[in-house]
Amino acid sequence: MLAPVILAASRSDKMRRFISAAPGTKQVVDRFIAGETVEQVVPIIKDATGKGLEVTLDVVGEDITTPEQATAARDAYLELIDRLKDLGLGTRAEMSIKLSMFGQALEGGHEMALANVRPVVEAAAAIGTTVTLDAEDHTTLDSMFAIHEELRKDFPQTGCVIQAYLFRTEDDARRLAAAGSRVRIVKGAYKEPASVAYQDKAEIDKAYVRILKTLMEGEGYPMIGSHDPRLIAIAQELARKAGRKLDEYEFQMLYGIRSDEHVRLAAEGHRMRVYTAYGTDWYGYFMRRLAEKPANLLFFARSILTKG
């Protein structure tokens, strides 16, 4: 399988330099990254919401090595919130945050990440929107869930992400499927060992359905992060069986992938949120998008060959 190789490359500085310099890279990156600045992404937010879609915004950048970089990441989100305030979209435009970007992996990182993320969550609440904490590799999750629990004491609308391929996630889902919770379920896009995660796609899909059933039957608000038509259909059926109305769950898909499906689901009355990433430090995010779907890798390879 190519996915583990690509995910390993996502941590390689040598591969980062090679990919960044490849002639066809920009064409493919532009497919998944909405822009480099807030000003570039604002028209995309307006376009999406004008089509009846919602967005969650991710300022990309995970390789934080100093406290100053973590502070700069916090400030980038505060700048985004200032622009969202002008748009007045409320929860139609929320934010997704990776705590690694807020210093989680540094010395004293748990406390640093909490201190940096709190003002962002507070500022988001002040303009009528919220934040979802993205899941990263399994070694970071206890810290992420603890920060999530702490933030929810003052900002109960704060969401979090769970990953179906991890063995632990079924227990996490049962704990999180409580009144007022917001939980996004995804398959998982990090290279994880067989000791903690399913490696077989069919097993991951089965786990996804079991976990989604738990969320749909719970009292929280499920957010279905998937482009898989079969899982989307299953999610709709599980929602129907659980007696959920269309505004009691939502679908989430990535910017640049299955855009026609975004519009179709919204036209059917579903809440459809587009995960929209922007910023200059795009490499790690971009490589995970390649690993998730072979067609993305083929598209990238064809672009390099065409432009080379």
C-alpha positions as CSV (number, residue, x, y, z in Angstrom):
1,M,0.0,0.0,0.0
2,L,1.2,3.5,-0.9
3,A,-0.5,5.3,2.0
4,P,2.0,4.4,4.7
5,V,4.9,5.5,2.4
6,I,3.2,8.8,1.7
7,L,2.5,9.4,5.4
8,A,6.1,8.7,6.2
9,A,7.2,11.2,3.6
10,S,5.0,13.8,5.2
11,R,7.5,13.9,8.1
12,S,10.6,14.1,5.8
13,D,12.3,17.4,5.3
14,K,14.1,16.1,2.2
15,M,10.7,15.1,0.6
16,R,9.2,18.4,1.7
17,R,11.9,20.2,-0.3
18,F,11.5,17.9,-3.3
19,I,7.7,18.2,-3.4
20,S,7.7,21.9,-2.9
21,A,10.1,22.4,-5.8
22,A,8.3,20.0,-8.2
23,P,6.9,21.9,-11.3
24,G,3.3,20.6,-10.9
25,T,3.0,21.0,-7.2
26,K,1.2,24.3,-7.1
27,Q,-1.6,23.1,-9.4
28,V,-2.4,20.2,-7.1
29,V,-1.9,22.2,-3.9
30,D,-4.4,24.8,-5.1
31,R,-7.0,22.0,-5.4
32,F,-6.9,21.4,-1.6
33,I,-5.7,24.7,-0.2
34,A,-8.0,27.6,-0.5
35,G,-5.3,30.3,-0.4
36,E,-2.4,31.6,1.7
37,T,-4.0,34.5,3.5
38,V,-7.3,35.4,5.2
39,E,-8.0,37.9,2.4
40,Q,-7.7,35.1,-0.2
41,V,-10.0,32.8,1.6
42,V,-12.8,35.2,2.3
43,P,-14.2,35.1,-1.2
44,I,-14.3,31.3,-1.0
45,I,-16.2,31.5,2.3
46,K,-18.7,33.8,0.7
47,D,-19.1,31.6,-2.3
48,A,-19.6,28.5,-0.3
49,T,-22.1,30.0,2.1
50,G,-23.9,31.6,-0.9
51,K,-24.5,28.1,-2.2
52,G,-26.1,27.0,1.1
53,L,-22.9,25.3,2.4
54,E,-21.2,25.8,5.7
55,V,-17.4,25.9,6.4
56,T,-14.9,25.0,9.0
57,L,-11.6,26.8,8.5
58,D,-8.1,25.4,9.2
59,V,-5.0,27.6,9.2
60,V,-2.5,24.9,8.2
61,G,0.8,24.5,10.0
62,E,1.8,21.7,12.4
63,D,5.6,21.7,12.6
64,I,5.9,24.1,15.6
65,T,9.3,24.1,17.2
66,T,9.2,27.3,19.4
67,P,6.7,29.0,21.8
68,E,6.9,32.0,19.5
69,Q,5.6,30.0,16.6
70,A,2.7,28.7,18.7
71,T,1.8,32.3,19.7
72,A,1.9,33.3,16.0
73,A,-0.5,30.4,15.2
74,R,-2.9,31.7,17.9
75,D,-2.7,35.2,16.4
76,A,-3.4,33.8,12.9
77,Y,-6.7,32.4,14.2
78,L,-7.6,35.6,16.0
79,E,-7.0,37.5,12.8
80,L,-9.4,35.0,11.1
81,I,-12.0,35.6,13.7
82,D,-11.8,39.4,13.1
83,R,-12.7,38.8,9.4
84,L,-15.4,36.3,10.3
85,K,-17.0,38.9,12.6
86,D,-17.4,41.2,9.6
87,L,-19.1,38.4,7.6
88,G,-21.7,37.8,10.3
89,L,-22.1,34.1,9.5
90,G,-22.3,32.7,13.0
91,T,-21.9,28.9,13.2
92,R,-22.1,28.7,9.4
93,A,-18.3,29.5,9.6
94,E,-16.5,27.7,12.4
95,M,-12.9,26.8,12.9
96,S,-10.8,23.6,13.2
97,I,-7.6,23.7,15.3
98,K,-4.7,21.2,15.6
99,L,-3.3,21.6,19.1
100,S,0.2,20.7,17.7
101,M,0.1,24.1,16.0
102,F,-0.5,25.7,19.5
103,G,2.6,24.1,21.0
104,Q,1.3,20.8,22.3
105,A,4.5,18.9,21.4
106,L,6.8,21.4,23.1
107,E,8.1,21.2,26.7
108,G,5.1,22.0,28.9
109,G,3.0,21.7,25.7
110,H,-0.3,20.6,27.2
111,E,-0.5,23.8,29.3
112,M,0.9,25.9,26.5
113,A,-1.7,24.6,24.0
114,L,-4.5,25.2,26.4
115,A,-3.4,28.7,27.2
116,N,-3.1,29.5,23.4
117,V,-6.3,27.9,22.4
118,R,-8.5,29.4,25.1
119,P,-8.5,33.0,23.8
120,V,-9.3,31.7,20.3
121,V,-12.3,29.7,21.6
122,E,-13.4,32.7,23.6
123,A,-13.1,35.1,20.6
124,A,-15.1,32.6,18.5
125,A,-17.9,32.4,21.0
126,A,-18.0,36.2,21.1
127,I,-18.9,36.3,17.4
128,G,-21.4,33.5,17.7
129,T,-19.4,30.6,16.4
130,T,-17.2,27.8,17.7
131,V,-14.1,25.7,17.4
132,T,-13.5,22.0,16.8
133,L,-10.3,20.4,18.0
134,D,-8.8,18.1,15.3
135,A,-7.5,14.7,16.2
136,E,-3.8,14.0,15.4
137,D,-1.7,10.9,16.0
138,H,-2.7,8.7,18.9
139,T,0.1,9.9,21.3
140,T,-1.6,13.3,21.4
141,L,-5.2,12.3,22.1
142,D,-5.3,12.1,25.9
143,S,-4.0,15.7,26.0
144,M,-6.5,16.8,23.3
145,F,-9.5,15.2,25.1
146,A,-8.4,16.8,28.4
147,I,-8.2,20.2,26.8
148,H,-11.5,19.6,25.1
149,E,-13.1,18.8,28.5
150,E,-11.6,21.8,30.1
151,L,-12.8,24.2,27.4
152,R,-16.3,22.8,27.4
153,K,-16.7,23.9,31.0
154,D,-17.0,27.5,29.8
155,F,-17.7,26.9,26.1
156,P,-19.8,23.7,25.8
157,Q,-20.2,24.1,22.1
158,T,-16.5,23.3,21.6
159,G,-16.2,20.2,19.3
160,C,-13.7,17.4,18.9
161,V,-12.7,14.8,16.4
162,I,-12.5,11.0,16.7
163,Q,-10.8,8.6,14.3
164,A,-12.5,5.3,13.4
165,Y,-9.2,3.4,12.8
166,L,-8.1,3.6,16.4
167,F,-9.1,0.7,18.7
168,R,-9.8,3.2,21.5
169,T,-12.3,5.2,19.6
170,E,-15.4,3.1,20.3
171,D,-14.9,3.8,24.0
172,D,-14.3,7.5,23.3
173,A,-17.5,7.7,21.3
174,R,-19.6,6.2,24.1
175,R,-18.2,8.8,26.5
176,L,-18.6,11.7,24.1
177,A,-22.1,10.9,22.8
178,A,-23.7,13.1,25.5
179,A,-26.1,16.0,25.4
180,G,-24.5,19.2,24.0
181,S,-21.4,17.5,22.6
182,R,-20.3,18.0,19.0
183,V,-18.2,15.1,17.6
184,R,-16.7,14.8,14.1
185,I,-16.0,11.2,13.1
186,V,-13.3,10.5,10.4
187,K,-11.6,7.4,9.3
188,G,-8.1,8.7,10.3
189,A,-5.2,10.0,8.2
190,Y,-2.0,9.4,10.3
191,K,0.4,6.5,10.1
192,E,-0.5,4.4,13.2
193,P,1.0,1.1,14.3
194,A,-1.0,-2.2,14.3
195,S,-0.9,-2.2,18.1
196,V,-3.3,0.8,18.3
197,A,-5.2,0.9,14.9
198,Y,-6.9,-1.2,12.3
199,Q,-4.8,-1.5,9.2
200,D,-7.4,-3.1,6.9
201,K,-9.8,-0.8,5.1
202,A,-12.8,-3.1,5.5
203,E,-12.1,-3.2,9.3
204,I,-11.9,0.6,9.4
205,D,-15.1,1.0,7.6
206,K,-16.9,-1.5,10.0
207,A,-15.5,0.4,13.0
208,Y,-16.7,3.7,11.4
209,V,-20.3,2.4,11.1
210,R,-20.3,1.0,14.7
211,I,-19.0,4.4,16.1
212,L,-21.4,6.4,14.0
213,K,-24.3,4.3,15.2
214,T,-23.2,5.1,18.8
215,L,-23.1,8.8,18.0
216,M,-26.5,8.8,16.2
217,E,-28.2,7.0,19.0
218,G,-26.6,9.3,21.6
219,E,-27.6,12.8,22.7
220,G,-24.9,14.8,21.0
221,Y,-24.4,16.3,17.5
222,P,-22.6,14.0,15.1
223,M,-20.5,15.4,12.3
224,I,-19.9,12.9,9.6
225,G,-16.5,13.4,8.0
226,S,-16.4,11.2,4.9
227,H,-16.5,11.4,1.1
228,D,-17.4,7.7,0.8
229,P,-20.8,7.4,-0.9
230,R,-21.6,4.1,1.0
231,L,-20.9,5.6,4.4
232,I,-22.9,8.7,3.6
233,A,-25.9,6.5,2.7
234,I,-25.4,4.5,5.9
235,A,-25.2,7.7,7.9
236,Q,-28.5,8.9,6.4
237,E,-30.1,5.6,7.3
238,L,-28.7,5.6,10.9
239,A,-30.0,9.1,11.3
240,R,-33.5,8.1,10.1
241,K,-33.6,5.1,12.5
242,A,-32.4,7.3,15.4
243,G,-35.3,9.7,14.6
244,R,-32.9,12.6,13.9
245,K,-34.1,15.7,12.0
246,L,-31.9,17.1,9.2
247,D,-30.5,19.8,11.5
248,E,-29.5,17.4,14.2
249,Y,-26.3,16.2,12.4
250,E,-24.2,17.3,9.5
251,F,-21.9,16.1,6.8
252,Q,-18.4,17.4,6.4
253,M,-16.1,17.1,3.3
254,L,-12.8,18.6,2.3
255,Y,-12.5,21.6,0.1
256,G,-11.6,20.5,-3.4
257,I,-13.0,16.9,-3.1
258,R,-16.4,15.9,-4.5
259,S,-17.6,19.5,-4.7
260,D,-20.7,18.5,-6.6
261,E,-21.7,16.2,-3.7
262,H,-21.4,19.2,-1.3
263,V,-24.0,21.1,-3.3
264,R,-26.2,18.0,-3.8
265,L,-26.4,17.2,0.0
266,A,-27.1,20.9,0.8
267,A,-29.9,21.0,-1.8
268,E,-31.5,18.0,-0.2
269,G,-31.7,19.9,3.1
270,H,-28.7,18.5,4.8
271,R,-26.2,20.6,6.7
272,M,-23.1,20.3,4.6
273,R,-19.8,21.8,6.0
274,V,-16.7,22.2,3.8
275,Y,-13.4,21.7,5.6
276,T,-11.4,24.6,4.1
277,A,-7.7,24.8,4.8
278,Y,-5.5,27.8,4.0
279,G,-2.0,29.1,4.8
280,T,1.6,28.8,3.6
281,D,2.7,25.8,5.6
282,W,0.6,23.3,3.6
283,Y,2.9,20.3,3.2
284,G,1.7,18.0,6.0
285,Y,-1.9,18.6,5.2
286,F,-1.3,18.1,1.5
287,M,0.5,14.8,2.0
288,R,-2.3,13.4,4.1
289,R,-4.8,14.2,1.3
290,L,-2.6,12.3,-1.2
291,A,-2.4,9.3,1.2
292,E,-6.2,9.2,1.7
293,K,-7.1,8.5,-1.9
294,P,-5.0,7.0,-4.7
295,A,-6.8,9.2,-7.3
296,N,-5.2,12.3,-5.6
297,L,-1.8,10.8,-5.9
298,L,-2.4,9.9,-9.6
299,F,-3.6,13.5,-10.2
300,F,-0.4,14.8,-8.6
301,A,1.9,12.5,-10.5
302,R,0.2,13.4,-13.8
303,S,0.6,17.1,-13.0
304,I,4.4,16.7,-12.3
305,L,4.9,14.8,-15.5
306,T,2.9,17.3,-17.5
307,K,4.7,20.3,-16.1
308,G,8.2,18.7,-15.9
